[in-house]
Amino acid sequence: MEIRPIKTEKDYNSALSRIDKFWGVKKDTPEGDEFDLLVTLVESYELKYFPIAPPDPIEAIKFRMEQMGLSSTDMVKYLGSQSRVSEILNKKRRLSLTMIKSFYKELKIPAEILLA
């Protein structure tokens, strides 16, 4: 087993090929250990060179609404009025700290997304 840092795209593609080869190996074996190390290296490389931007806060709220089967009427209890719901969902009004706390607590939307 020869594990090296991933420094180039060639190294990255090589690591991905090795991962494919080891896919489904048993844990706690030399191959399983190599697989785990390669996955960790690839994840680190991807975080550095292919970062994923956090989602837009309003799009995150809409996504959670869809997941939970909520309508804009259901959002009144979090935002106060139907007109405020409309303003927020159409990005005509910013989220207040109280709204952010409510979405975090009640809808389990991560605060770092809502604060973006």
Backbone as a chain_set.jsonl record, in Angstrom:
{"seq": "MEIRPIKTEKDYNSALSRIDKFWGVKKDTPEGDEFDLLVTLVESYELKYFPIAPPDPIEAIKFRMEQMGLSSTDMVKYLGSQSRVSEILNKKRRLSLTMIKSFYKELKIPAEILLA", "coords": {"N": [[0.852, -1.173, 0.0], [0.712, 2.044, -1.017], [0.32, 5.169, -0.093], [-0.2, 8.463, -0.963], [-0.192, 12.061, -0.723], [-2.83, 13.888, -2.346], [-2.163, 15.897, -4.903], [-2.434, 16.807, -7.476], [-4.615, 16.913, -10.368], [-4.292, 14.579, -11.756], [-3.338, 12.851, -9.726], [-5.653, 12.848, -8.191], [-7.562, 11.651, -9.926], [-6.381, 9.163, -10.146], [-6.585, 8.249, -7.512], [-9.37, 8.076, -7.326], [-9.822, 5.996, -9.118], [-8.566, 3.892, -7.755], [-10.207, 3.769, -5.523], [-12.591, 2.915, -6.721], [-11.768, 0.359, -7.405], [-11.489, -0.819, -4.906], [-14.026, -0.761, -3.896], [-16.538, -1.907, -1.776], [-14.965, -3.625, -0.269], [-13.973, -5.556, 2.62], [-14.096, -4.238, 5.945], [-11.409, -3.39, 8.2], [-9.317, -4.722, 7.0], [-6.281, -4.931, 5.063], [-6.898, -3.882, 2.516], [-9.327, -2.628, 3.046], [-8.473, -0.685, 4.858], [-6.823, 0.85, 3.185], [-8.728, 1.745, 1.388], [-10.33, 3.381, 3.105], [-8.437, 5.369, 3.775], [-7.904, 6.469, 1.228], [-10.429, 7.486, 0.537], [-10.684, 9.479, 2.476], [-8.571, 11.19, 1.735], [-9.433, 11.949, -0.833], [-11.844, 13.26, -0.206], [-10.813, 15.454, 1.213], [-9.316, 16.741, -0.788], [-11.397, 17.382, -2.582], [-12.936, 19.147, -1.028], [-11.203, 21.278, -0.923], [-10.696, 21.987, -3.648], [-13.113, 21.814, -5.018], [-15.29, 23.321, -3.772], [-18.526, 23.494, -2.235], [-20.981, 25.814, -2.388], [-22.962, 27.286, 0.215], [-26.532, 26.813, 0.389], [-28.993, 29.174, -0.78], [-30.701, 31.06, 1.674], [-33.548, 31.453, 1.526], [-34.27, 29.67, -0.472], [-33.584, 27.356, 0.863], [-35.503, 27.353, 2.883], [-37.825, 27.083, 1.325], [-37.309, 24.57, 0.236], [-37.343, 22.984, 2.571], [-39.992, 23.39, 3.278], [-41.271, 22.067, 1.184], [-40.315, 19.454, 1.649], [-41.567, 18.918, 4.078], [-44.18, 19.132, 3.444], [-45.472, 21.603, 3.706], [-47.456, 24.555, 3.297], [-47.634, 27.98, 2.098], [-49.43, 29.167, 3.775], [-49.155, 27.674, 6.094], [-46.813, 28.721, 7.015], [-47.331, 31.07, 8.28], [-47.455, 30.899, 11.06], [-44.802, 30.983, 11.733], [-43.861, 33.342, 10.696], [-45.689, 35.405, 11.068], [-47.684, 36.855, 9.432], [-49.697, 36.474, 6.444], [-48.982, 38.221, 4.41], [-46.374, 38.897, 5.146], [-45.17, 36.408, 4.919], [-45.329, 36.077, 2.146], [-43.705, 38.224, 1.321], [-41.214, 37.432, 2.395], [-40.766, 34.902, 1.14], [-40.638, 35.741, -1.471], [-38.377, 37.19, -1.481], [-38.451, 39.891, -0.816], [-38.261, 40.923, 1.613], [-36.02, 40.815, 4.327], [-34.835, 38.134, 6.426], [-35.511, 38.185, 9.875], [-33.792, 38.096, 13.046], [-35.388, 36.797, 14.905], [-37.083, 35.308, 13.222], [-35.194, 33.631, 12.027], [-34.315, 32.175, 14.25], [-36.688, 30.826, 14.817], [-37.096, 29.251, 12.508], [-34.832, 27.676, 12.685], [-35.245, 26.321, 15.121], [-37.864, 25.157, 14.884], [-38.154, 24.131, 12.241], [-35.781, 22.937, 11.815], [-33.703, 23.928, 10.21], [-30.4, 24.529, 9.434], [-28.667, 27.055, 11.217], [-26.438, 28.37, 10.103], [-26.988, 28.335, 7.395], [-29.298, 29.878, 7.224], [-28.317, 32.322, 8.04], [-26.691, 33.151, 6.016]], "CA": [[0.0, 0.0, 0.0], [1.451, 3.295, -1.108], [-0.609, 6.288, -0.017], [0.468, 9.756, -1.085], [-1.142, 13.178, -0.786], [-3.373, 14.223, -3.659], [-1.703, 17.25, -5.204], [-2.79, 17.183, -8.842], [-5.813, 16.256, -10.891], [-3.887, 13.205, -12.085], [-3.373, 12.129, -8.445], [-7.065, 12.742, -7.818], [-8.186, 10.627, -10.773], [-5.779, 7.885, -9.764], [-7.199, 7.857, -6.236], [-10.738, 7.662, -7.622], [-9.737, 4.661, -9.74], [-8.265, 2.932, -6.683], [-11.416, 3.65, -4.718], [-13.496, 2.036, -7.478], [-11.24, -1.001, -7.318], [-11.68, -1.33, -3.548], [-15.417, -0.583, -3.468], [-17.161, -3.102, -1.228], [-14.036, -4.482, 0.469], [-14.282, -5.704, 4.042], [-13.395, -3.35, 6.875], [-10.347, -3.974, 9.027], [-8.381, -5.507, 6.185], [-5.376, -3.973, 4.414], [-7.611, -3.204, 1.422], [-10.302, -1.745, 3.685], [-7.732, 0.462, 5.399], [-6.411, 1.69, 2.055], [-9.964, 2.371, 0.912], [-10.663, 4.461, 4.04], [-7.459, 6.451, 3.616], [-8.114, 7.115, -0.071], [-11.666, 8.27, 0.611], [-10.37, 10.663, 3.276], [-7.752, 12.077, 0.905], [-10.274, 12.486, -1.907], [-12.746, 14.243, 0.405], [-10.03, 16.645, 1.524], [-9.008, 17.386, -2.07], [-12.634, 17.94, -3.122], [-13.299, 20.323, -0.23], [-10.29, 22.367, -1.262], [-10.746, 22.391, -5.048], [-14.48, 21.8, -5.525], [-16.172, 23.667, -2.644], [-19.947, 23.652, -2.525], [-21.495, 27.005, -1.707], [-24.18, 27.006, 0.969], [-27.733, 27.208, -0.359], [-29.661, 30.433, -0.472], [-31.588, 30.838, 2.826], [-34.962, 31.349, 1.14], [-34.417, 28.391, -1.183], [-33.536, 26.313, 1.897], [-36.823, 27.357, 3.522], [-38.772, 26.494, 0.37], [-37.007, 23.14, 0.152], [-37.85, 22.353, 3.787], [-41.454, 23.412, 3.171], [-41.631, 20.972, 0.278], [-40.04, 18.201, 2.35], [-42.517, 18.727, 5.174], [-45.54, 19.287, 2.947], [-46.026, 22.849, 4.237], [-47.852, 25.588, 2.343], [-47.307, 29.319, 2.593], [-50.34, 29.416, 4.894], [-48.546, 27.052, 7.281], [-45.658, 29.517, 7.435], [-47.786, 32.228, 9.049], [-47.116, 30.742, 12.485], [-43.374, 31.285, 11.91], [-43.513, 34.668, 10.2], [-46.603, 36.412, 11.578], [-48.84, 37.166, 8.589], [-49.585, 35.958, 5.072], [-48.24, 39.188, 3.585], [-44.965, 38.763, 5.5], [-44.733, 35.144, 4.296], [-45.146, 36.373, 0.728], [-42.524, 39.092, 1.193], [-40.012, 36.642, 2.672], [-40.565, 33.875, 0.116], [-40.31, 36.417, -2.729], [-37.124, 37.913, -1.222], [-38.689, 41.327, -0.736], [-37.976, 41.274, 3.007], [-34.964, 39.984, 4.903], [-35.178, 37.379, 7.63], [-35.088, 38.784, 11.137], [-33.177, 37.123, 13.955], [-36.489, 36.009, 15.478], [-37.493, 34.35, 12.189], [-34.105, 32.663, 11.887], [-34.391, 31.282, 15.414], [-37.888, 30.003, 14.672], [-36.834, 28.243, 11.468], [-33.821, 26.763, 13.219], [-35.832, 25.496, 16.177], [-39.065, 24.424, 14.48], [-37.998, 23.435, 10.958], [-34.458, 22.289, 11.834], [-32.837, 24.441, 9.146], [-29.18, 24.991, 10.093], [-28.536, 28.514, 11.357], [-25.428, 28.909, 9.184], [-27.628, 28.529, 6.097], [-30.225, 31.002, 7.346], [-27.565, 33.565, 8.249], [-25.885, 33.452, 4.818]], "C": [[0.893, 1.231, 0.0], [0.446, 4.44, -1.181], [0.199, 7.577, -0.045], [-0.579, 10.855, -1.083], [-1.624, 13.397, -2.221], [-3.034, 15.684, -3.924], [-2.14, 17.739, -6.573], [-4.075, 16.481, -9.255], [-5.5, 14.814, -11.288], [-3.893, 12.329, -10.822], [-4.812, 11.859, -8.017], [-7.754, 11.629, -8.611], [-7.645, 9.238, -10.459], [-6.397, 7.363, -8.469], [-8.63, 7.387, -6.451], [-10.77, 6.266, -8.248], [-9.463, 3.592, -8.695], [-9.493, 2.708, -5.793], [-12.413, 2.722, -5.418], [-13.066, 0.581, -7.363], [-11.559, -1.635, -5.957], [-13.13, -1.248, -3.061], [-15.988, -1.916, -2.983], [-16.219, -4.033, -0.479], [-14.434, -4.532, 1.94], [-13.467, -4.713, 4.864], [-12.342, -4.136, 7.634], [-9.496, -4.997, 8.283], [-7.415, -4.497, 5.578], [-6.071, -3.196, 3.291], [-8.646, -2.22, 1.982], [-9.652, -0.504, 4.264], [-7.307, 1.412, 4.289], [-7.616, 2.434, 1.495], [-10.328, 3.568, 1.79], [-9.72, 5.652, 3.89], [-7.665, 7.206, 2.306], [-9.371, 7.985, -0.062], [-11.42, 9.562, 1.391], [-9.549, 11.669, 2.469], [-8.573, 12.731, -0.202], [-11.236, 13.534, -1.347], [-12.017, 15.549, 0.702], [-9.721, 17.441, 0.254], [-10.254, 18.073, -2.627], [-13.09, 19.167, -2.348], [-12.454, 21.532, -0.613], [-10.517, 22.894, -2.681], [-12.147, 22.428, -5.66], [-15.464, 22.153, -4.403], [-17.618, 23.841, -3.112], [-20.449, 24.828, -1.698], [-22.752, 26.642, -0.925], [-25.404, 27.456, 0.176], [-28.243, 28.572, 0.08], [-30.648, 30.179, 0.676], [-33.062, 30.641, 2.448], [-35.213, 30.05, 0.381], [-34.377, 27.225, -0.2], [-34.881, 26.214, 2.619], [-37.849, 26.707, 2.601], [-38.562, 24.985, 0.248], [-37.554, 22.404, 1.368], [-39.377, 22.329, 3.783], [-41.938, 22.257, 2.301], [-41.438, 19.62, 0.961], [-41.116, 17.882, 3.386], [-43.977, 18.857, 4.737], [-46.236, 20.533, 3.471], [-46.381, 23.809, 3.111], [-47.444, 26.947, 2.902], [-48.223, 29.695, 3.76], [-49.786, 28.842, 6.194], [-47.401, 27.896, 7.84], [-46.046, 30.739, 8.263], [-47.386, 32.104, 10.513], [-45.636, 31.032, 12.76], [-43.045, 32.734, 11.574], [-44.498, 35.767, 10.59], [-47.815, 36.736, 10.735], [-48.603, 36.624, 7.18], [-48.8, 36.92, 4.19], [-46.734, 39.103, 3.882], [-44.39, 37.48, 4.891], [-44.42, 35.392, 2.826], [-43.891, 37.22, 0.496], [-41.233, 38.297, 1.391], [-39.745, 35.672, 1.538], [-40.25, 34.47, -1.258], [-39.08, 37.316, -2.601], [-37.29, 39.433, -1.244], [-38.421, 41.847, 0.672], [-36.922, 40.31, 3.513], [-35.481, 39.242, 6.13], [-34.683, 38.126, 8.86], [-34.458, 37.688, 11.998], [-34.237, 36.229, 14.589], [-36.955, 34.941, 14.487], [-36.454, 33.245, 12.044], [-34.139, 31.659, 13.032], [-35.576, 30.332, 15.294], [-37.669, 28.893, 13.641], [-35.813, 27.215, 11.949], [-34.449, 25.782, 14.211], [-36.953, 24.602, 15.659], [-38.888, 23.609, 13.202], [-36.649, 22.754, 10.813], [-33.589, 22.671, 10.625], [-31.589, 24.982, 9.829], [-29.045, 26.514, 10.082], [-27.528, 29.083, 10.373], [-25.977, 29.111, 7.777], [-28.53, 29.758, 6.152], [-29.525, 32.348, 7.497], [-26.767, 33.998, 7.018], [-26.445, 34.636, 4.066]], "O": [[1.715, 1.428, 0.895], [-0.199, 4.648, -2.209], [1.141, 7.765, 0.726], [-1.739, 10.603, -1.409], [-0.904, 13.121, -3.18], [-3.546, 16.587, -3.263], [-2.211, 18.945, -6.811], [-4.553, 15.574, -8.575], [-6.352, 13.934, -11.168], [-4.393, 11.204, -10.846], [-5.138, 10.771, -7.541], [-8.438, 10.778, -8.043], [-8.383, 8.253, -10.504], [-6.694, 6.174, -8.35], [-9.064, 6.414, -5.835], [-11.646, 5.459, -7.938], [-10.053, 2.512, -8.736], [-9.769, 1.585, -5.371], [-13.007, 1.85, -4.785], [-13.899, -0.317, -7.239], [-11.858, -2.826, -5.868], [-13.422, -1.629, -1.927], [-15.928, -2.922, -3.689], [-16.627, -5.126, -0.087], [-15.142, -3.655, 2.436], [-12.324, -4.392, 4.539], [-12.377, -5.364, 7.703], [-9.027, -5.985, 8.848], [-7.712, -3.302, 5.581], [-5.855, -1.994, 3.137], [-8.818, -1.12, 1.456], [-10.2, 0.594, 4.176], [-7.415, 2.63, 4.43], [-7.526, 3.617, 1.167], [-10.604, 4.652, 1.275], [-10.158, 6.803, 3.881], [-7.608, 8.436, 2.276], [-9.368, 9.094, -0.597], [-11.904, 10.624, 0.998], [-9.813, 12.87, 2.522], [-8.425, 13.923, -0.475], [-11.421, 14.588, -1.956], [-12.556, 16.629, 0.463], [-9.852, 18.665, 0.232], [-10.182, 19.212, -3.09], [-13.58, 20.127, -2.943], [-12.937, 22.665, -0.624], [-10.532, 24.106, -2.897], [-12.336, 23.02, -6.723], [-16.373, 21.375, -4.113], [-17.882, 24.278, -4.232], [-20.354, 24.833, -0.471], [-23.524, 25.785, -1.354], [-25.314, 28.387, -0.624], [-27.948, 29.044, 1.177], [-31.363, 29.177, 0.652], [-33.735, 29.764, 2.99], [-36.245, 29.405, 0.569], [-35.056, 26.218, -0.402], [-35.343, 25.116, 2.929], [-38.647, 25.878, 3.04], [-39.524, 24.221, 0.166], [-38.154, 21.337, 1.237], [-39.985, 21.358, 4.234], [-42.893, 21.562, 2.645], [-42.297, 18.744, 0.863], [-41.521, 16.731, 3.549], [-44.893, 18.712, 5.546], [-47.452, 20.53, 3.661], [-45.69, 23.87, 2.095], [-46.969, 27.051, 4.033], [-47.825, 30.462, 4.637], [-49.928, 29.441, 7.259], [-47.066, 27.785, 9.02], [-45.188, 31.373, 8.877], [-47.018, 33.097, 11.14], [-45.262, 31.299, 13.902], [-42.079, 33.295, 12.091], [-44.178, 36.948, 10.458], [-48.906, 36.883, 11.288], [-47.47, 36.355, 6.78], [-48.041, 36.491, 3.321], [-45.915, 39.223, 2.971], [-43.259, 37.47, 4.405], [-43.378, 34.971, 2.323], [-43.115, 36.954, -0.422], [-40.273, 38.469, 0.64], [-38.629, 35.614, 1.021], [-39.669, 33.798, -2.111], [-38.78, 38.102, -3.499], [-36.382, 40.163, -1.642], [-38.361, 43.056, 0.898], [-36.931, 39.128, 3.169], [-36.435, 39.668, 6.781], [-33.564, 38.638, 8.876], [-34.584, 36.5, 11.7], [-34.006, 35.036, 14.787], [-37.195, 33.797, 14.874], [-36.797, 32.066, 11.951], [-34.011, 30.453, 12.822], [-35.466, 29.155, 15.639], [-38.017, 27.737, 13.879], [-35.926, 26.027, 11.648], [-34.215, 24.576, 14.147], [-36.984, 23.411, 15.966], [-39.423, 22.505, 13.097], [-36.392, 22.076, 9.818], [-32.844, 21.848, 10.093], [-31.702, 25.818, 10.725], [-29.281, 27.166, 9.065], [-27.738, 30.178, 9.852], [-25.486, 29.966, 7.04], [-28.526, 30.581, 5.236], [-30.073, 33.386, 7.128], [-26.226, 35.103, 6.992], [-25.897, 35.03, 3.036]]}, "num_chains": 1, "name": "protein.A"}
